[in-house]
Amino acid sequence: MGRPFSAAEEAAGSVASVVELCSFDNMKNLEVNKTEGAIEIEGKYHSIAHDAFFRKGVTGDWVNHMSPEMASRLDEIFRDKLRGTGLI
């Protein structure tokens, strides 16, 4: 995030602690990620299963989770948000 660790923090093992806390295994085992929740989309609340946020990340697997219409809408959102940045 653009803020380096100090030598004291590195010596105390802070870097390893942050890496562990942010690891996939740690995140998927947090209680908040083990229960069903709700998400608001365009003013409507939808129930979301806990495993909806964690996937293996297999290339192309999105087709098993999104309709072509959803993919097209997401593409348009990204084009709109990134327009003028030079990233698209």
C-alpha positions in Angstrom: 0.0 0.0 0.0 3.0 2.2 -0.5 4.0 2.2 3.2 7.1 0.1 4.0 7.6 -1.8 7.2 10.1 -0.4 9.6 13.2 -2.5 10.4 11.7 -3.1 13.9 8.4 -4.3 12.4 10.3 -6.6 10.0 12.5 -8.0 12.9 9.3 -8.6 15.0 7.8 -10.7 12.2 5.1 -8.2 11.2 5.5 -9.0 7.5 4.9 -12.7 8.1 1.9 -11.9 10.3 0.3 -9.7 7.7 0.9 -12.3 5.0 -0.7 -15.0 7.2 -3.7 -12.9 8.1 -4.3 -12.1 4.4 -3.8 -15.7 3.2 -6.6 -17.5 1.4 -6.7 -20.2 4.0 -7.1 -17.7 6.9 -9.8 -15.7 5.0 -11.8 -18.7 4.1 -11.8 -20.0 7.7 -13.1 -16.7 9.2 -16.5 -17.2 10.8 -18.0 -14.3 8.8 -17.1 -16.2 5.6 -18.8 -19.4 6.8 -22.3 -18.1 7.1 -24.9 -17.0 4.6 -25.2 -13.2 4.2 -27.1 -10.6 2.2 -25.9 -8.2 -0.4 -27.7 -5.1 -1.7 -27.9 -4.8 -5.5 -29.8 -1.9 -7.1 -31.8 -1.4 -3.9 -32.8 -5.1 -3.5 -31.3 -7.5 -0.9 -30.2 -10.9 -2.1 -29.2 -13.9 -0.1 -25.6 -14.9 -0.8 -24.2 -18.3 0.1 -20.9 -18.0 2.0 -19.0 -20.0 -0.7 -20.0 -17.5 -3.4 -17.0 -15.3 -2.6 -14.3 -18.0 -2.7 -13.6 -20.1 -5.7 -10.5 -22.0 -6.9 -9.9 -19.4 -9.7 -9.8 -21.8 -12.6 -9.4 -20.0 -15.9 -12.7 -19.8 -17.8 -14.7 -21.1 -14.8 -16.7 -17.9 -14.8 -19.0 -19.4 -17.4 -20.3 -21.8 -14.7 -21.2 -18.9 -12.5 -22.3 -16.1 -14.8 -24.8 -15.8 -17.7 -23.6 -14.2 -20.9 -25.8 -11.2 -20.0 -24.1 -10.9 -16.6 -20.7 -11.1 -18.3 -21.7 -8.4 -20.8 -23.0 -6.1 -18.1 -19.8 -6.6 -16.1 -17.6 -5.9 -19.1 -19.6 -2.6 -19.7 -19.2 -1.6 -16.1 -15.4 -2.1 -16.3 -15.1 -0.3 -19.6 -17.0 2.7 -18.0 -15.0 2.7 -14.8 -11.6 2.4 -16.6 -12.4 4.8 -19.5 -9.7 7.4 -19.7 -7.2 5.5 -17.5 -5.2 3.9 -20.3 -5.9 0.4 -18.9 -8.4 -0.5 -21.6 
